Amino acid sequence: MEIMAVQTLMILRNSYCRATGMSEARLGNLVAKDHRFFSRLEGDQPSTVTARKYDSVMDWFVGHWPEGCAVPSCLTSHIALRQWEASN
């Protein structure tokens, strides 16, 4: 699960930064109040991400995805999950 979570966050980071021109550090500051959030998840000794932090970052992306940009399937899955949770 954790490897998939990190991969998902990296996909969203790449897509968001490419669509907006925002730096990875600025995005990390916005999503996690940590300018090195994304760089910590990669590298020789990568940090881990908790389920709570993952959900928080995913929710941020849901609320801030650039209008007119294609939404990655990993984010649409999170949106569907949140909608399902709200209805039950």
C-alpha positions in Angstrom: 0.0 0.0 0.0 2.7 2.5 1.0 4.6 2.1 -2.3 1.4 2.7 -4.2 0.5 5.7 -2.1 3.9 7.3 -2.8 3.7 6.5 -6.5 0.2 8.1 -6.6 1.5 11.2 -4.9 4.4 11.5 -7.3 2.0 11.1 -10.3 -0.1 13.9 -8.9 2.9 16.1 -8.1 4.3 15.7 -11.6 0.9 16.4 -13.3 0.1 19.4 -11.0 3.5 21.0 -11.4 3.5 20.5 -15.1 0.0 22.0 -15.5 0.6 25.0 -13.2 4.3 25.6 -13.6 4.6 25.5 -9.8 7.7 24.2 -8.2 7.8 21.0 -6.2 8.9 22.9 -3.1 5.9 25.4 -3.3 3.5 22.5 -3.9 4.9 20.6 -0.9 4.4 23.8 1.2 0.8 24.0 0.2 -0.2 20.3 0.5 1.8 19.4 3.7 3.3 22.6 5.1 6.7 21.1 4.2 8.7 22.4 1.2 10.6 19.1 1.1 7.6 16.8 1.4 7.9 15.3 -2.0 11.7 15.2 -2.1 11.6 13.3 1.2 9.4 10.6 -0.4 12.1 9.8 -3.0 15.8 9.2 -2.8 18.2 6.7 -1.1 16.3 6.7 2.2 12.8 7.7 1.4 10.4 8.9 4.1 7.1 7.2 4.7 3.7 8.7 4.4 0.9 7.9 6.9 -2.6 7.1 5.7 -3.8 10.3 7.4 -1.3 12.4 5.5 -2.0 10.6 2.3 -5.7 11.3 2.6 -5.0 14.9 3.5 -2.8 15.5 0.5 -5.2 13.7 -1.8 -8.1 15.9 -0.5 -6.0 19.0 -1.2 -5.5 17.9 -4.8 -9.2 17.3 -5.1 -10.0 20.8 -4.0 -7.3 22.5 -6.0 -6.9 20.6 -9.2 -6.4 23.2 -12.1 -9.6 23.8 -14.0 -9.4 22.6 -17.6 -6.6 20.1 -16.9 -7.2 16.4 -17.2 -7.7 14.7 -13.8 -5.5 11.6 -13.4 -7.4 8.4 -12.7 -5.8 8.0 -9.3 -7.5 11.3 -8.3 -10.9 10.4 -9.8 -10.7 7.2 -7.7 -10.2 9.2 -4.6 -13.1 11.5 -5.5 -15.3 8.5 -6.0 -14.3 7.0 -2.7 -15.0 10.3 -0.9 -18.4 10.5 -2.6 -19.2 6.9 -1.5 -18.1 7.6 2.1 -20.4 10.6 2.2 -23.4 8.7 1.0 -23.0 5.9 3.5 
